[in-house]
């Protein structure tokens, strides 16, 4: 009888412990479930509407860019799309590959931009895709004309990419029949192809894998090929991004010529 009582008591204790343990497990599961769901939702990645296992990792010299809202305000408060100013597409770098291998030396050529940078690239460059419900482009490092760090472009933070040169166009305004003053570049028959070098990129890639020095320097007056420039407006000043090989001739500053 004593053994039966002890056995019954032990069984009741085990049952009570099991109930407490089950209760604690249930409480813990109930508390952690919302957090787990949020974590799962935060890690969800989609490409063109389909869920994928992990974030995109660009290879080689590819760059994943999120297209920016390119509407800007004029002095009169009117919103104009960038196309009205014939300016390249603007975007923010979401991820960038390590860079391409030089075809002759096999050395790695580092990508000129990194995650978080803002870039300007050609309107029709790259491949369009929808990444995490955002409109994006997969472009190459060669497509980047200019990059900068910050929310908006200014003359202090912009850097021409590699063999691009930032040229400030000559001021040549004309008045339309309605009395509105517009830049000459807006009229197709009068495209500007002269200006003053404002900034230069790191140089053109050579066969040895190095970057050659720019043939022009800030302050030089230059003339470049027709239709070779990519117009961009920075701080209400008209510029053009031109590759170094598209510049036809230059005139050095007077003081530099005297010193030479």
TAVEN-V293931 format. One record per pair of residues at least 6 apart in sequence whose C-alpha atoms are under 7 Angstrom apart, sorted by the first residue. I is the first residue (numbers start at 1). J is the second residue. If there is no record, write none. Layout:
I,J ; I,J
This chain:
45,51 ; 45,52 ; 45,53 ; 45,54 ; 45,55 ; 45,132 ; 46,52 ; 46,131 ; 46,132 ; 47,130 ; 47,131 ; 47,132 ; 48,129 ; 48,130 ; 48,131 ; 57,95 ; 58,64 ; 58,95 ; 58,96 ; 58,97 ; 59,97 ; 59,98 ; 60,97 ; 60,98 ; 60,99 ; 60,100 ; 61,97 ; 61,98 ; 61,99 ; 61,100 ; 61,111 ; 61,140 ; 61,141 ; 62,96 ; 62,97 ; 62,138 ; 62,139 ; 62,140 ; 62,141 ; 63,93 ; 63,95 ; 63,96 ; 63,97 ; 63,138 ; 63,139 ; 63,140 ; 63,141 ; 64,93 ; 64,94 ; 64,95 ; 64,96 ; 64,136 ; 64,137 ; 64,138 ; 64,139 ; 65,91 ; 65,92 ; 65,93 ; 65,94 ; 65,136 ; 65,137 ; 65,138 ; 66,91 ; 66,92 ; 66,93 ; 66,94 ; 66,134 ; 66,135 ; 66,136 ; 66,137 ; 67,90 ; 67,91 ; 67,92 ; 67,135 ; 67,136 ; 68,90 ; 68,91 ; 68,92 ; 70,81 ; 70,82 ; 70,90 ; 71,79 ; 71,80 ; 71,81 ; 71,82 ; 72,79 ; 72,80 ; 72,81 ; 73,79 ; 73,80 ; 86,231 ; 87,230 ; 87,231 ; 87,232 ; 88,120 ; 88,121 ; 88,122 ; 88,123 ; 88,230 ; 88,232 ; 89,120 ; 89,121 ; 89,122 ; 89,123 ; 90,119 ; 90,120 ; 90,121 ; 91,118 ; 91,119 ; 91,120 ; 92,116 ; 92,117 ; 92,118 ; 92,119 ; 93,114 ; 93,115 ; 93,116 ; 93,117 ; 93,118 ; 94,115 ; 94,116 ; 95,114 ; 95,115 ; 96,114 ; 96,115 ; 97,111 ; 98,110 ; 98,111 ; 99,108 ; 99,109 ; 99,110 ; 99,111 ; 100,108 ; 100,109 ; 101,107 ; 101,108 ; 101,109 ; 102,108 ; 102,109 ; 102,209 ; 105,208 ; 105,209 ; 111,141 ; 112,141 ; 117,147 ; 117,148 ; 117,149 ; 118,147 ; 118,148 ; 118,149 ; 119,144 ; 119,146 ; 119,147 ; 119,148 ; 120,144 ; 120,145 ; 120,146 ; 120,147 ; 121,143 ; 121,144 ; 121,145 ; 122,143 ; 125,139 ; 125,143 ; 126,137 ; 126,138 ; 126,139 ; 127,137 ; 127,138 ; 127,139 ; 128,136 ; 128,137 ; 128,138 ; 129,135 ; 129,136 ; 129,137 ; 130,136 ; 144,161 ; 145,160 ; 145,161 ; 145,164 ; 145,241 ; 146,158 ; 146,159 ; 146,160 ; 146,161 ; 147,158 ; 147,159 ; 147,160 ; 147,161 ; 148,157 ; 148,158 ; 148,159 ; 149,157 ; 153,234 ; 154,234 ; 154,235 ; 155,234 ; 159,201 ; 160,166 ; 160,199 ; 160,200 ; 160,201 ; 161,201 ; 161,202 ; 162,201 ; 162,202 ; 162,203 ; 162,204 ; 163,201 ; 163,202 ; 163,203 ; 163,204 ; 163,243 ; 163,244 ; 164,200 ; 164,201 ; 164,241 ; 164,242 ; 164,243 ; 164,244 ; 165,199 ; 165,200 ; 165,201 ; 165,241 ; 165,242 ; 165,243 ; 165,244 ; 166,197 ; 166,198 ; 166,199 ; 166,200 ; 166,239 ; 166,240 ; 166,241 ; 166,242 ; 167,195 ; 167,196 ; 167,197 ; 167,198 ; 167,239 ; 167,240 ; 167,241 ; 168,195 ; 168,196 ; 168,197 ; 168,198 ; 168,238 ; 168,239 ; 168,240 ; 169,192 ; 169,194 ; 169,195 ; 169,196 ; 169,238 ; 169,239 ; 169,240 ; 170,194 ; 170,195 ; 172,183 ; 172,184 ; 173,181 ; 173,182 ; 173,183 ; 173,184 ; 174,181 ; 174,182 ; 174,183 ; 174,184 ; 175,181 ; 175,182 ; 184,190 ; 184,191 ; 184,192 ; 185,191 ; 185,192 ; 193,223 ; 193,224 ; 193,225 ; 193,226 ; 194,222 ; 194,223 ; 194,224 ; 195,221 ; 195,222 ; 195,223 ; 196,219 ; 196,220 ; 196,221 ; 196,222 ; 197,217 ; 197,218 ; 197,219 ; 197,220 ; 197,221 ; 198,218 ; 198,219 ; 199,218 ; 200,217 ; 200,218 ; 202,211 ; 203,211 ; 203,212 ; 203,213 ; 203,214 ; 204,211 ; 204,212 ; 205,211 ; 205,212 ; 206,212 ; 219,253 ; 220,250 ; 220,251 ; 220,252 ; 220,253 ; 221,250 ; 221,251 ; 221,252 ; 222,247 ; 222,249 ; 222,250 ; 222,251 ; 223,247 ; 223,248 ; 223,249 ; 223,250 ; 224,246 ; 224,247 ; 224,248 ; 225,246 ; 225,247 ; 225,248 ; 228,242 ; 228,246 ; 229,240 ; 229,241 ; 229,242 ; 230,240 ; 230,241 ; 230,242 ; 231,239 ; 231,240 ; 231,241 ; 232,238 ; 232,239 ; 232,240 ; 233,239
